Amino acid sequence: MKTRVETFAPEHQVALGGDANVAIINQQTGPAMTLMTDERKPEIIGCGGIRIDGIGQAWAQFSPAALKDMPIAIIRQSKQWLHEMMVAHKLYRLYAEASEGVDTGWFKAVHFRPDNRLFVR
């Protein structure tokens, strides 16, 4: 299945079950993207971005169905986009925090190193 990247909008994260207030903060604090299926009727696969405040804070939320059906596409696109944002914003460190009970496979797959529940890239 082909995918495409679009500019993030808070309603994308809300459609995946995210909190509207957090989605607005995510949009206002740094670059963000939404990964969509590239079909006539596109579906949101997931979204993510980097909150920039000296050091980048990455965040992401994905559709459970997309994680199951297209994990390779999600990982490939995420790694590319994170690298591009680190270069574009001259970040020397990027971190992400895993919520309690969240599968941490994505963090490791996109080259974050675990440090307790914090992941550093």
Secondary structure, 3 states (H helix, E strand, C coil): CCEEEEECCHHHHHHCCCCHHHHHHHHHCCCEEEEEECCCCCCEEEEEEEEECCCEEEEEEECHHHHHHCHHHHHHHHHHHHHHHHHHCCCCCEEEECCCCCCCHHHHHCCCEEECCEEEC
